[in-house]
Amino acid sequence: MSSKGSSLIEAKKLCKSYFNEGLETPVLFDIDLTINSGEFVAIMGPSGSGKSTLMHILGFLDHFTSGSYLFHDEPVLRMNDDDLAKIRATRVSFVFQAFNLLPRTSVLENVLLPLLYHPTIAASERMDRAMKAIATVGLTDRAKYLSNQLSGGQKQRVAIARALVTEPEVIFADEPTGNLDSVSGRQVMEAVQQLHEHGHTIILVTHERTTAEHAERIIHIRDGRIQEDTKSFKRRLAKEASTLAK
Amino acid sequence: MLPEDLIGVSVQGLKRNISRSLLTTLGIIIGVGSVVLMVSIGASFQQYILDQVSQFGQNTFEIQAKGLEQQGQPTQAITFGDVEAVRKLSTVQSVAPVIFVTERVAYGEEELTPFVFATTKELFDNWGFQPQLGRLFTDADIQSASNVAVLGGLAVDELFPNEDPIGKRITIGARKFTVVGVLEELGSPLAQTLDSSVYMPLSVGKSMMGSSLYVDYISLKSRGSNDLTKADLESLFRQRHSIVNPENDPEKDDVVVRSMEQAVSVISSVTLGMTIFLGLIAGISLLVGGIGIMNIMLVSVSERTKEIGLRKAVGAKKQDILLQFLLEAITLTVIGGLIGVLCGAGLAYLLYLIARQFLQDLPFALSMSAILLSVSMAAGTGLAFGIYPARKAANLSPMEALRWE
């Protein structure tokens, strides 16, 4: 992981449009955004605001239409498909709202999946890493269970284990609690919080205020534009409390 | 991605959809099975026919007058002088002239119209006949023009169903003959005519056919190279019959000189042609099986689009996805091909066991080249028909694939 506080993501005038049968549908407009290593950022906004699209672009899952995007000061535009795949394999990972686990496949196999595509982690290390990641989310006793034998909360914890097994710099989480009840949602967010405490940069997309409050910084996005970029209220309170205590 | 991981991922993909995988291979199993079965049947019969022909000896020659060859009628093309000239050739080992005696053969109430060969004892040598009962006729029988007859193994069953034929008197035309021997059956369907025939000394046949100066047929064995013997014989007959044929045009000759080796090669090429034809027809089902694979692989790509998206999201390159789907298709076809080989070979063996009830000497032949070819064709089919779905999967962008409904 790179040193905390250095510039990780730098987007300037980033735009994204979808094209369907010659018809252009603009989704993002002139996004200027800098995220430093080790930050916990929540991107908040109503449905259709473009927050997920922004996350997919920042996470190398989708292309932007214009503007510039530097990742560790390297222009993403100059990267080819294999370079992008390598970044996805080694430096970033994802937690999706719909979990996206492989069906009829065990928890362990799901967590092992990213390691198959990792260029530097040796095959002999995989099992240890996967079991460690499963233990981190508290599912050691479920390692051999098939993914469809798990509850929603457990599935999302498997997805988190899968996301952290390669020890990426950035974890992108797209509505990770969206399909979960409040108890499971809280457990998942605690796991995400822990990842951040271990030094991972977290970029979380959500439309729930309570979920976003786990972040240090909240970026509000509406109609494809950044409206507000603030420190989280809870974090501010915590910071002020600690200053007062000192 | 490591090669062993790629194999693991592909096998896992197939195992997750085991019933669909098995159904997909069915087309290949049937295709490869048919090729192996058809080629095996063809190869068995080819081997069988060649074995039958070869039992006459690869160095055996026959010379026929063209009239006999073309119309089934005796002609006056080969003289006894020709026979003596043939006998003197250094490339010829043993010569048996034959006159076909067109007479009925009778014993008591039983009557036959077999081929009656008036010949010399060399014919039995040339064709590998052994006496089953009694003896063959000798030079003395020929010199003294004894009215003795040797019966083919099948002719004896017809004339003497319940009696010992040795010493019995049979009638050929108007003459009485003493049966001195019975030949062991050659047994093959190709030699059925010879097994049903009756044999008498050449001198007797000659006198029965009005002291004929001509022979209908010569059987001989060559000494040394068959090609040299053939060339010697052709040149001898052209010289003796005053035929100018420097261009070696068989149309101009009045006799046909044919080696058994030549017959074997003609039969061999005909049966090989049949085998290839059968194999090609069966190959069509292999092609249909391949299209089935492509169809299923396309369905599989559609069904697993989210999985492809996920794999890409966790770092899979285009090439990883392409190879995964290609390997799945090839694995399916190779497994199908191997099962097809087993099924085809099993079925061919079953048919062989049934056919042996009728053709005892039928060999069981499995063509290794057909097996290798059909399995490679199956793998090739998997590769060819797997490329399109695999490319389709590999070219999906991660988000496009993840959003797929």
Chai-1 contact restraints between the chains, C-beta under 6 A:
chainA,res_idxA,chainB,res_idxB,connection_type,confidence,min_distance_angstrom,max_distance_angstrom,comment,restraint_id
A,H56,B,M399,contact,1.0,0.0,6.0,A-B,restraint_1
A,L61,B,P398,contact,1.0,0.0,6.0,A-B,restraint_2
A,L61,B,M399,contact,1.0,0.0,6.0,A-B,restraint_3
A,D62,B,M399,contact,1.0,0.0,6.0,A-B,restraint_4
A,D81,B,K318,contact,1.0,0.0,6.0,A-B,restraint_5
A,D82,B,K317,contact,1.0,0.0,6.0,A-B,restraint_6
A,A85,B,G315,contact,1.0,0.0,6.0,A-B,restraint_7
A,A85,B,K317,contact,1.0,0.0,6.0,A-B,restraint_8
A,R88,B,G315,contact,1.0,0.0,6.0,A-B,restraint_9
A,A89,B,G315,contact,1.0,0.0,6.0,A-B,restraint_10
A,F94,B,A313,contact,1.0,0.0,6.0,A-B,restraint_11
A,N100,B,L310,contact,1.0,0.0,6.0,A-B,restraint_12
A,R104,B,R16,contact,1.0,0.0,6.0,A-B,restraint_13
A,L113,B,V314,contact,1.0,0.0,6.0,A-B,restraint_14
A,P114,B,V314,contact,1.0,0.0,6.0,A-B,restraint_15
A,L116,B,D5,contact,1.0,0.0,6.0,A-B,restraint_16
A,Y117,B,M1,contact,1.0,0.0,6.0,A-B,restraint_17
A,Y117,B,G315,contact,1.0,0.0,6.0,A-B,restraint_18
A,Y117,B,A316,contact,1.0,0.0,6.0,A-B,restraint_19
